[in-house]
Amino acid sequence: MNNRLRLISGSRPLLLNSTDGQETLARATDLFRYIDSNFDHWNCNGFGPPTKETAVQVHEIVRDSTFQEMFGSFGVTVDCLALTQAQIKQFAKRYPDWLKKGGNGTFFLFKTGDEFFVAAVYFFVDGRLGVRVRRLTLERVFRAQKRHRVVVKSLAQDFYFSACTAALSIAIPSL
């Protein structure tokens, strides 16, 4: 059971279409009013792999947490939760009502090379979107009272979940 996050999308299917992986958040000026320059500075602005149709879940923070605590609280490897930048962009376009309002970001995990990053998508007062990027290893604690949201690949996809759980048991053997 996840004691840091609460599932708020429930059994409602939130599906992302397959992508060719050729869209990046750093170049998504059609969607975002502000794009963090760290996408370029940290070289996390590259294309991702093509993806199949993917179900995602939306969670809300219920306990003060760092990014590593948030994404580590699912009981699977973080690889199993990460989306591509093209999928993050698609989610923001397709499901804006699931993004956190009021200036507090919605967090998405993605990977570039061997490093994980978190994209924080948020609304400006005028309703337009911005996107920031932070490293997964950022030591900042995000307060539960802000009710940030976290979007990850759905763990309800049985085969996918089984593969991720198996990978975790190999990576962290029982003592």
C-alpha positions in Angstrom: 0.0 0.0 0.0 1.3 3.5 -0.9 1.3 5.7 2.2 2.6 8.8 0.4 0.1 9.0 -2.5 -3.6 8.5 -3.0 -5.0 7.3 -6.3 -7.5 9.8 -7.5 -8.2 8.6 -11.0 -9.7 5.4 -9.7 -10.8 2.9 -12.3 -11.4 5.6 -14.8 -9.4 4.7 -18.0 -6.9 7.4 -18.8 -5.3 6.2 -22.0 -2.5 7.7 -24.0 -2.2 6.9 -27.7 0.9 5.4 -29.2 3.7 7.9 -30.0 6.6 8.0 -32.3 8.7 9.5 -29.5 9.7 12.5 -31.6 8.2 15.2 -29.4 10.1 16.8 -26.5 8.9 19.1 -23.8 11.7 21.6 -24.5 10.2 22.2 -28.0 6.5 22.1 -27.0 5.9 25.8 -27.5 2.5 25.0 -29.0 1.4 23.9 -25.5 3.5 25.6 -22.9 3.9 29.3 -22.2 7.0 28.7 -20.2 9.6 26.0 -20.7 12.4 25.6 -18.3 15.8 26.2 -19.9 17.2 23.3 -17.8 15.8 20.9 -20.4 18.6 22.1 -22.6 21.2 22.8 -19.9 20.9 19.2 -18.5 20.7 17.6 -21.9 17.3 16.0 -21.1 15.7 17.4 -24.3 16.2 14.4 -26.5 13.7 12.2 -28.3 12.3 9.1 -26.7 11.5 5.7 -28.0 8.2 5.0 -29.7 5.4 3.9 -27.3 2.3 1.8 -27.5 -1.1 2.8 -26.1 -0.5 3.3 -22.4 -2.8 3.6 -19.4 -1.9 6.1 -16.8 -3.0 6.8 -13.2 -3.2 10.1 -11.3 -2.3 10.2 -7.7 -2.3 13.0 -5.1 0.4 13.6 -2.4 -0.9 12.8 1.1 2.4 12.8 3.0 5.3 15.2 2.8 7.7 13.6 0.3 10.8 14.1 -1.9 10.6 13.0 -5.5 12.5 9.8 -4.7 10.1 9.0 -1.9 7.0 9.7 -4.1 8.1 7.6 -7.0 9.8 5.0 -4.8 6.6 4.4 -2.9 4.9 2.2 -5.6 6.9 -0.9 -4.8 8.2 -1.2 -8.4 11.3 0.1 -10.1 11.0 3.7 -11.3 11.6 2.5 -14.9 8.2 1.0 -14.7 6.6 4.3 -13.9 8.3 6.6 -16.3 6.6 8.1 -19.3 8.3 9.6 -22.4 8.2 13.4 -23.0 5.9 12.8 -25.9 3.5 11.0 -23.6 3.7 13.8 -21.0 2.9 16.4 -23.6 0.0 14.2 -24.8 -1.4 13.9 -21.3 -1.3 17.7 -20.7 -3.2 18.2 -24.0 -5.7 15.4 -23.6 -6.4 15.5 -19.9 -6.0 19.2 -18.6 -8.7 18.6 -16.0 -6.4 16.1 -14.3 -3.6 18.6 -13.9 -3.4 20.3 -10.5 -4.8 23.8 -10.5 -3.7 26.7 -8.3 -0.1 27.0 -9.2 0.9 23.6 -7.8 2.5 21.3 -10.2 1.6 17.9 -11.6 4.7 15.6 -11.6 5.7 13.2 -14.4 8.8 11.0 -14.2 10.8 10.5 -17.4 14.2 9.2 -18.3 17.0 10.5 -20.5 19.9 8.2 -21.0 20.6 6.7 -17.6 19.2 9.6 -15.6 15.6 10.2 -14.3 14.0 13.6 -14.3 10.7 15.0 -13.1 8.6 17.3 -15.3 6.4 19.6 -13.3 3.4 20.9 -15.4 1.5 23.7 -13.9 -1.1 26.4 -14.8 -0.5 30.1 -14.8 -3.2 32.4 -13.5 -4.4 33.0 -17.1 -4.9 29.3 -17.7 -1.9 28.7 -19.8 0.6 26.0 -19.0 4.3 26.0 -18.0 6.7 23.1 -17.5 9.8 22.9 -15.3 12.3 20.1 -15.0 14.0 18.8 -11.9 16.3 15.8 -11.2 14.7 12.9 -9.5 17.5 13.2 -6.9 16.4 16.8 -5.8 16.2 16.8 -2.0 13.4 19.2 -1.7 10.4 18.0 0.4 7.0 18.7 -1.2 4.3 19.4 1.3 1.2 17.2 1.3 -1.0 20.3 2.0 -0.2 21.6 -1.5 -1.9 18.4 -3.0 0.6 18.1 -5.9 -0.4 15.4 -8.3 1.7 12.6 -9.7 1.0 10.8 -13.1 2.5 7.4 -13.7 2.0 4.4 -15.9 -0.9 2.4 -14.6 0.1 -0.5 -12.4 -3.2 -2.2 -13.2 -1.7 -3.6 -16.5 -1.2 -7.1 -15.1 1.6 -8.3 -17.4 3.5 -5.0 -17.2 3.1 -4.9 -13.4 4.3 -8.4 -13.0 7.5 -7.7 -15.1 8.2 -4.6 -13.0 7.7 -6.5 -9.7 10.0 -9.2 -10.9 12.6 -6.7 -11.8 12.3 -5.1 -8.4 12.8 -8.5 -6.6 15.9 -9.1 -8.7 17.3 -5.6 -7.9 16.5 -5.9 -4.2 16.7 -9.5 -3.0 15.0 -10.4 0.3 17.3 -10.5 3.3 
